[in-house]
Amino acid sequence: MKLLGLILAGGQSSRFGSDKAAALHQGRPLINHVADALRPHVDALAVAGRDWPDFIRIEDAPEPSLGPLGGLLGGLIYADHNGFDAVLTSGCDTLGLMPAHIAALHPGPAVLETLPVVGLWPTALGPALADWMVQTQRHALYGFARAVDARLVTVAEPPANINQPTDLDRLA
């Protein structure tokens, strides 16, 4: 299975107060920690919603500022046009993503129950997501996951979701 790793990084970081993707943990940007966690499991890495050195840039679809689903749709479109079978997603603010978490997502569609930004999405779901985004007002990952009968995967130790600087402080 050919996988595209997609880091969702188009948010405004309003609760964090500065750019979360660039926030440092152990001397490195958060987004680099996420890339390191995804890299062994994917054939290519991309970032949705922004530029980041050494990664493919994916534009949100159908337009910017639609949250994680806009990034996911952009990733599914890119994956479809470039021969990928599925997209493995994570937020740029997800720390502690382990190989066991990723393995538990197979087969997709599947998301981590406590952190749906971490998911495995077959490329064939692109048209369904595009239609769903037109039909619904609330663009939430859980909502789309339910609409396509994605599995909700429970893991013993879920990765951390960094929303505020204090979340990083607790991990230090």
Backbone torsions as a table, in degrees:
resi	resn	phi	psi	omega
1	MET	NA	127.1	179.0
2	LYS	-90.1	118.3	-174.8
3	LEU	-112.4	137.7	169.7
4	LEU	-99.8	124.0	172.1
5	GLY	-86.2	125.9	-176.0
6	LEU	-125.2	117.4	176.7
7	ILE	-94.6	119.1	-179.4
8	LEU	-84.6	113.4	-170.9
9	ALA	-140.3	28.4	-176.3
10	GLY	-97.4	6.2	-177.2
11	GLY	-74.2	170.9	-177.1
12	GLN	-90.6	-9.5	-179.1
13	SER	56.6	35.1	-174.3
14	SER	-63.9	-39.9	178.5
15	ARG	-71.3	-27.1	-177.6
16	PHE	-80.0	-34.1	177.7
17	GLY	93.2	-8.9	175.1
18	SER	-157.2	179.2	-175.6
19	ASP	-65.6	107.4	-178.9
20	LYS	-62.0	-40.3	-177.4
21	ALA	-57.2	-34.5	-177.4
22	ALA	-92.6	-7.4	179.3
23	ALA	-60.8	142.0	-174.6
24	LEU	-92.4	137.0	170.4
25	HIS	-132.9	121.9	-176.6
26	GLN	53.9	38.3	174.6
27	GLY	80.4	4.4	-178.9
28	ARG	-130.3	148.6	178.0
29	PRO	-60.0	144.5	178.4
30	LEU	-52.7	-43.3	-176.8
31	ILE	-60.1	-31.1	178.4
32	ASN	-71.4	-34.8	175.1
33	HIS	-62.5	-43.0	179.3
34	VAL	-63.7	-44.7	179.2
35	ALA	-58.8	-42.4	179.4
36	ASP	-63.0	-35.6	179.2
37	ALA	-71.1	-36.1	-178.6
38	LEU	-81.2	-36.6	-169.5
39	ARG	-48.4	-45.5	-178.2
40	PRO	-66.5	-12.3	-172.7
41	HIS	-108.3	-3.2	-173.1
42	VAL	-129.1	163.4	178.8
43	ASP	-91.2	-20.9	177.6
44	ALA	-156.8	153.0	178.2
45	LEU	-115.5	139.3	178.5
46	ALA	-137.8	159.8	176.3
47	VAL	-122.7	130.2	178.5
48	ALA	-96.1	131.6	170.0
49	GLY	91.7	3.7	-179.5
50	ARG	-169.9	166.3	173.0
51	ASP	-89.0	143.1	171.7
52	TRP	-150.0	132.0	-175.5
53	PRO	-53.4	138.6	174.8
54	ASP	73.4	8.9	178.1
55	PHE	-122.3	150.0	172.6
56	ILE	-65.3	136.5	176.1
57	ARG	-94.9	130.1	177.1
58	ILE	-113.3	128.1	176.4
59	GLU	-81.3	139.1	172.6
60	ASP	-60.5	150.2	178.8
61	ALA	-133.1	148.0	-0.4
62	PRO	-78.7	-6.0	179.7
63	GLU	-156.7	165.0	178.5
64	PRO	-67.2	164.5	172.3
65	SER	68.5	31.5	175.9
66	LEU	-103.9	12.7	178.3
67	GLY	77.3	-164.3	-176.3
68	PRO	-57.8	-33.1	-180.0
69	LEU	-67.8	-32.7	175.2
70	GLY	-64.1	-40.4	176.2
71	GLY	-66.8	-42.3	178.8
72	LEU	-62.3	-45.3	179.7
73	LEU	-61.8	-43.8	175.8
74	GLY	-58.0	-41.5	178.8
75	GLY	-65.8	-40.8	178.6
76	LEU	-65.9	-38.4	177.2
77	ILE	-64.4	-47.5	178.5
78	TYR	-59.7	-45.7	-178.6
79	ALA	-60.3	-43.3	179.6
80	ASP	-61.6	-42.5	-178.5
81	HIS	-74.7	-13.6	-174.9
82	ASN	-121.9	19.8	170.2
83	GLY	76.9	21.7	176.6
84	PHE	-89.2	145.5	179.5
85	ASP	-85.4	-29.1	-176.4
86	ALA	-157.7	165.2	178.5
87	VAL	-120.7	126.4	175.8
88	LEU	-100.8	117.3	-173.5
89	THR	-109.6	152.4	169.9
90	SER	-153.7	151.3	172.5
91	GLY	-75.7	157.4	178.4
92	CYS	-70.5	-8.9	-176.5
93	ASP	-112.8	25.8	-179.1
94	THR	-103.8	115.2	179.1
95	LEU	-112.5	141.1	176.6
96	GLY	90.8	21.0	176.3
97	LEU	-70.9	120.8	-173.6
98	MET	-108.5	157.0	176.1
99	PRO	-53.9	-35.9	178.9
100	ALA	-64.8	-34.8	176.8
101	HIS	-62.8	-46.6	-177.7
102	ILE	-65.8	-43.3	179.2
103	ALA	-60.7	-36.9	-178.4
104	ALA	-67.2	-19.6	-179.9
105	LEU	-77.2	-17.0	-179.0
106	HIS	-82.6	136.3	-6.3
107	PRO	-81.9	156.3	177.0
108	GLY	-88.6	166.8	5.2
109	PRO	-78.2	141.2	179.2
110	ALA	-157.8	149.3	175.8
111	VAL	-136.7	155.6	172.3
112	LEU	-69.7	131.4	-175.2
113	GLU	-57.6	-39.9	-177.2
114	THR	-91.9	-7.0	-176.5
115	LEU	-151.0	78.7	-171.7
116	PRO	-68.3	-7.9	175.5
117	VAL	-68.3	-19.5	174.4
118	VAL	-93.8	110.3	-175.7
119	GLY	-154.4	165.6	174.5
120	LEU	-121.8	119.9	-171.4
121	TRP	-125.0	111.1	175.1
122	PRO	-57.0	139.4	-177.5
123	THR	-57.1	-32.3	-178.4
124	ALA	-62.0	-12.3	180.0
125	LEU	-80.3	-4.5	-178.9
126	GLY	-53.0	-53.3	179.6
127	PRO	-62.0	-36.5	178.7
128	ALA	-64.5	-40.3	178.5
129	LEU	-67.1	-42.8	178.6
130	ALA	-58.9	-44.9	178.6
131	ASP	-65.0	-43.9	-178.1
132	TRP	-62.0	-38.9	-179.7
133	MET	-66.6	-29.7	176.7
134	VAL	-75.0	-34.9	-173.5
135	GLN	-84.6	-17.2	-176.4
136	THR	-120.1	149.6	179.1
137	GLN	-88.3	-32.6	-175.6
138	ARG	-97.3	106.0	-177.1
139	HIS	-89.7	84.1	-178.2
140	ALA	-118.4	139.7	178.9
141	LEU	-58.4	-43.1	178.4
142	TYR	-58.9	-41.4	-179.9
143	GLY	-61.3	-45.9	178.7
144	PHE	-67.7	-40.2	178.7
145	ALA	-57.3	-43.8	177.5
146	ARG	-64.5	-40.3	-176.9
147	ALA	-62.8	-29.3	-178.8
148	VAL	-108.0	15.4	178.8
149	ASP	55.8	39.6	175.6
150	ALA	-67.7	143.8	175.8
151	ARG	-72.3	139.1	172.0
152	LEU	-96.4	113.2	-173.2
153	VAL	-96.7	125.6	176.1
154	THR	-96.2	130.5	176.3
155	VAL	-123.7	149.5	-175.6
156	ALA	-62.5	-44.1	-178.6
157	GLU	-126.9	88.5	-177.7
158	PRO	-67.0	155.4	176.1
159	PRO	-64.4	160.9	178.4
160	ALA	-83.5	142.4	175.3
161	ASN	-109.4	114.8	-175.5
162	ILE	-90.9	110.2	179.3
163	ASN	-110.2	-26.5	-177.3
164	GLN	-137.4	156.8	178.1
165	PRO	-55.0	-31.3	179.5
166	THR	-65.6	-27.4	175.9
167	ASP	-63.2	-39.2	176.5
168	LEU	-69.4	-39.2	179.5
169	ASP	-59.6	-39.6	-179.9
170	ARG	-65.4	-28.1	-179.5
171	LEU	-83.5	-15.9	-176.0
172	ALA	-69.5	NA	NA
